[in-house]
């Protein structure tokens, strides 16, 4: 696949998502970047900002198997990955697969369920496989999780463990729309109080599994100079030395940043990565992977601010 085909396919997906979603262009671009990089996405925002509809519309543009799990406080790990049930007719245990056996999984309000159930996703997100009663089942190369969550300050939420957060490529903050965008939303959907049904927007699939494989193969071939690799490593390592950060980014985060900047370059029609790609994606890649020191939290310092300071101090290659 040629680079112009990557950009053209991405633009078709953008148009289809735009049938249901007003604005959020930057968020959609990050979701496309994660799709090409083969990473998982965590969408965070207050209730009523369109996170679920956005995830559903994005999934609809892909000809992949799609399942949705509404996470609740009483959900158990077996409700997600499945379980073996005894069949009295065959006198043997038979696997009843859970919703995780799909290509694209919408984990809706993931932080409404306890960490024990959240942990059911750990192996799947890292290895594209799940183990049930000693048997490992492959989930396929296209397996992808799009999770939504409410801010942890809200009632009824659980904090996602660091191991869970580290498996998401991006944490994307969903903010309120602009006034014009919010007016357009009300004009479109203000005649009903319930969330509009996705079927009403006629969102069509614009990429299948074969196309997605070609997109990712083209993305993985994007060139990255040794200087860019050094820059990525230096930025991630700087998070482990900053006084406002208690725990810095993992080695996995450096790999994910490298894969995501390749995807961004492909979406922009380039066969090479530039420092600005790293600067653009460092915050969504690292913001959920660093743990702030208690003193920084007391002072109201955010992870985004600290990562911004690191980017300003790091010497970018010319």
N, C-alpha and C positions, 0 to 999 in steps of 0.2 A: 504494500500500500504506500502511495506517495504522501508526502506531508500535506499537500493541498487537500487530499482526500480526508485526512484527519480533521482539518479545520472545517471542511464542508459537512462531515458527519456531525461534528459538535454543534455546528450552527443549526442543523435540522433538529437536533435534540432540544436546543435552546428554544426554538420556535414552538415545538410541541409543549414543552413545560410552560411556556408563556401563555398558552391557551387557558391554563388554570390558575397560574400564579402571576400576580401583579408585582413588578419590581423584583428585588432580590437577585439582581444580575450577578453581583459579586459572589453570592452564595452558590448560585448555579454553576458558575465557572469553577469554584473550588470542588464542587461535587463531580464535575466532568474531569477535573484533574485527578481526583481520587479514583474515578472509574478507570482511567487510563493507567494509573500507577498500581492498580490492583489493591487499593487500601480500603479500610473501613472508615465510616463517617459518624461523628457524634454531633448532633444538632442540639444546641441548648438555647432555650428562650422561655419567657413566661407563657402561661397558657393563652391560647387565642391568637398566636402570631403566625399560624399556618404551617407549622413544622410537619405535621402528619400529612396534610394535603400536598405539600412540597415533595415529601418522600414518595408518596403514592404516584404523583404525576411523573416524577423522575423514573420510577420503576416501570411505569406504563410505556415509556419510550423505548424500553429494551425488551426484546423477545426472549425473556428468560423466565424460568419458574419463579413465582413470587409468593411469599407467605408473610402474614403479619401476626405478631404476637403482642397482645396488650398485657403488659406486665402489671401484676397486682401483688399486694403484700402477702397473699396466701399461696402464691405460685411456688411449685417445687421444681427442682432441676429436671425431673423426669417429664414434666409438662413441656419442657423445651426440647430436650434431646430425644425423648422417647424411652421406652422400657420393653423388657422381654416379658410376655404374658404366656402362661401355660395354656396350651391347646389340648383339651381333653380328647378330642377326636384323633389327633395325631400322636398324642402322648409325648409332646415335645414343647419346648419354649419357642415362641415365635416373636420376632421383633415387631413392635408397633412403633413405627418411626414418628418422632415429634416434628413440629414445624421447622426445626433447624435443617431438615432434609429438603433443601431448596437451593436456588441460585442466589436470589436476593431476598434477604430477611429484613423486614421492618420491625425492629425492637422498639415498640412504642412505649414511651415513659419508662425507660429501663431502670431509672433510679427510684421507681415506686415499689420495687421488689427487693427483698433482703440480699445481702452479698452472697449468700449460699447459692441462690438461684442465678445471680449474675455470673457466678463462677462457671456455670454450665457452658458459657460461651467461650471460655478462655482457650481451650484446645482448638475449637472450631475456627476461631479468628486467627490463630497462629499457624495452624497446620492444615486447614481446610479438611478436617476429619474429626470424628468423635469416637470415643471408646465407650462401649456399653457392655458391662459384664465381661470384660476382658477381650471383646472383639472390637476391632477398629473398622470404621466405615468411612469411605472417602466421600467428600461432599462436592468434589469437582473444582476445576480451576476457576470457575466463574463465581464461586461463593463470595458474597459480600454482605456486610451488615451495615444498615443505615439505622442508627439508634437516635431516638429523641429523648430529651430529659428536660425537666424543669430546674431552675436554679436551686442549689442545695439549701438556700436560705428559706425556701418555702416549706410549709408543713407537709408531712407525709412522705418526705424524700429520704433516701439513704445515700450516703457518700459512696461513689464508685471507688473500689480499691485501686491502688496504683498499678497493679498488674493488669487490671482490666483497662484502665485508661491508656496504658502504654501500647495496647494493641490497636488503638484507633489512629489512623493516619492523621486526620484532622479533627480538631474540635472547633466547630463553627458557631459563632454567636449569632443568633437570630434576633435582630433588634426590631423596633417599631418602624413601620414604613414612613416615608415622607408624607406630608399633608396631601399632595396631589395623588400619591399612590393609595393612601388610605381612603380618599374620596372615591377613587376608581373601584376599590374593593366594595365599598358600601353601595355604589351605583350598580355593581354587578350582582351582589349577593344580599343586599339589604332587604329583599322581599321575603327572606326566610331566616329563622333563628338558628336552625341546625346547620352543621357543616355541609356545604354542597357536595353532591355525589360526583365522583370523578367521571363517571360515564357521561354526564351531561356536557362535558367539555370536548368530547371526541378526540382525546389524546391518542395518537397513533404511534406504534412502535417504529423506530428509525434505525435500530441496530440489533442484529441477532448475535448468537454465540460466535459464529464464524467471523463476522465483522469485528466483534470485540477482540477476538484473538489477533486479528490483523492490526488493529489499533495498538494493542499492547506490544506486539512485536516491533512495530515501527517506533514506538516510544522507547523501548529498551535499547534501540540502536542509536539513540541520540548521543552525540559526543560530549564527553566531560573531560576537560583538561586536568592535569595534575594540580594546577593552581586552584581550580574550582573545588576539587576534592579537599585540598588543604583548607580552603576557606570554610567549607561545611564542617569539617572536623574541628577547626579552631572555634567556630561559633558554638558548637555543641559542648565542647570541653570548657568553654568559658562559663557555661551555666553551672558547672560544678565548682567554680572558684569565686563566683560573685557573692559578696557578703550578705545580700538579701535573699539568697537561695540556700535552703537547707539540703535539698537533694536535687541534683542536676539531671540533665537529659541522659538517657541510656544510649548504648551503642546502637540499639535498634532504631532510636530516633534519628541518628545520623544516616543510617541506611534509608530510612523512610524519607528523610529530607532530600536525599540524593535521587530517589526514584520519583518523588513528586516534582522536583524542578525539571527533570527530563520530560515529564508529562506536560508541564506548563510550556516548555519550549516547543514541544510538538504542537500544542494547541495554537501557538502563536506563529506557526509556520517556520520555525527555525530547527536546524539539525544540530544545534549546539546550545549549551547552557551559558548564561551570562550571570554576573554577580547580582543583578537586579532580581533575577528569578529567586535566588536564595533569600534576598531581603524581603521579597513579597510573601514567601511561604514559611519563613522561619517562625512567625508568631502562631499561625494555626497548627503547625506541626509540634511546637514546643510548649505552648501555653498550658496544656493539661499534663505535661510530663515533668514539670518542675514543681517542687514543693517549697513554698516560701518559708523563710525563717519566721518564728513567732513575732519578733520585733518588727519585721516588715509588714506583717499582717496587721499588727496593732497600729502602725503608722498609715495604714490604708494603701500601701503600695501594691499594685497589681502585677501579675506575671507578665502581662503584655508590656507594661512600662519597663520592667527589668530587661526583658528580651530586646526591647527597643534600644535600651542603653548599650547592651552588648553589641548589637549591630552597628551602633554609632562608633564604638571603640575598636571593633575588629577591622583589620586592614583588608579591604577588598582587592582582589587582583585586578589589574588593568587589562 
